[in-house]
Amino acid sequence: MPNHLFALMRDRMPADDRTFIETPAAEKPGSSSRVMTYGDAVALSSRMANLLIQRGVQPGDRVAVQLEKSAEAIVLYLACLRAGAVYLPLNTAYTLAELDYFLGDAEPRVVVCAPSAREALEPLARSKGVAAVETLGIDGTGSLMDGAAACGTGFTDVERGPDDLAAILYTSGTTGRSKGAMLSHDNLASNALTLARSWRFSPDDVLLHALPIFHTHGLFVATNVTLMAGSSLIFVSRFDADTMLRLMPRATVMMGVPTFYVRLLQHPGLTRDAVSHMRLFVSGSAPLLAETHDAWAERTGHRILERYGMTETNMNTSNPYDGERIAGTVGPALPGIAIRVTDPDSGRPLPGGEIGMIEVKGPNVFKGYWRMPEKTAAEFRPDGFFITGDLGKIDGSGYVHIVGRGKDLVITGGYNVYPKEVEVEIDALPGVVESAVIGVSHPDFGEGVTALVVRKPGADIDERGILQALEGRLAKYKQPKRVLFVDELPRNTMGKVQKNLLRDANKDLYARAKTG
């Protein structure tokens, strides 16, 4: 039995001298561009895998990684696969207090961190039974690289089957305790192969990569798809519109979050000539406004391909490569994946066009939550469908429309209000950049529909104007009780609006109004 995921990647790798990852010079001040070939990646991952085994890593052991983005960090991911380990990427923003939970829950054998973090992290790691703490810097230095340099490039991949764990990704934990989603070799392999085929990836493609690599989007979508197609990556440490436009003529594909596209649209250098070498723009991790979708098409001649996925399932749906990419939808189910919409309370499948809970089933769906059997059982239907927690509908053409998270549902006066329905109407108003609709505790209605709105610079739209504009557009119970204006909406690292923070900040809004 081979190492399932890495064997599939290895079979599809081009010649050893082909570029795998290029880190442009601008990303390394005072240095020239660095190129890692496929041959370099295989050799270095062999050395790293040998070192991991020297440090006591056995099949199924977790390797926790909290690293800034670099080509070597990606090679460490490959080394973990080859050593039979379970890769555990951690957000670089996590504090020691947060790491205390993750290291205690996952019990990794090895932790790899930035050289500057070792002094503070090592005592915590040792207290959790971690056998070794290694370091890796963005410049390719650190104890991990020193140790790997002393190891040979000969390595026999540890056998791992399709159902063996390849990675654990912790959910954001915006409510309650973070959960570790267990992803198997085949969860990752099947999805990467499906996406590579659906999006027409080939060895000629160059993906402009400005995403973080501790998240599904930047790691398992962008990187795994590249590996399955034998393509190349241009690594940018973080999004910068000037840098992206400078590098775009050398790329063919870009994957991003909606914020990338909004900021590029604000740049005067975004023209049809600037994107003439590109064949595909992909957006995900947060909803793309229809206004952004349409503005991008008008400005560039390209229609952004929006897709839908989550930590537990990888990608579930995608607007088509060939065919109509409809703004405000995330497209039909990907090949081999089943999507349905059910009544959130009974689980009864709903007819097309009705809003309910989105459920998904397929080889992409995770194995469950790490050490949470009860939670895992509660999130799956008896027939194997995973309850995503997302609310949506499927139209007559099979396109999925996401209307919000189940926990974001507003129940006002006994009526259900789906935030997306209200946000779409507000976002279409002149002078509005974007909005977020939340439910806030209300003494009369249980929850009051509340809109947080970002205005365009110079716009004179006010609360009264928005409320008047919504009259006749929405049922009375869906109309906001209040409209508040903010400079920007709080977002996580992947661009998702953090409605929990908005709810917390405004939890006493109606109580204050009643007593004031």
Helices and strands as residue ranges (DSSP letters): H 4-12, E 19-23, G 25-27, E 34-37, H 38-54, E 62-66, H 71-82, E 86-89, H 96-106, E 110-113, G 115-117, H 118-127, E 132-135, H 143-149, E 165-170, E 180-184, H 185-198, E 206-209, H 216-216, I 217-223, H 224-229, E 232-235, H 241-247, G 248-250, E 253-256, H 258-265, E 280-283, H 290-300, E 305-310, E 314-318, E 338-342, E 356-361, E 368-369, H 373-378, E 386-394, E 400-405, G 406-408, E 410-412, E 415-417, H 419-427, E 432-442, E 446-455, H 463-470, G 476-478, E 482-485, H 499-505, H 509-515
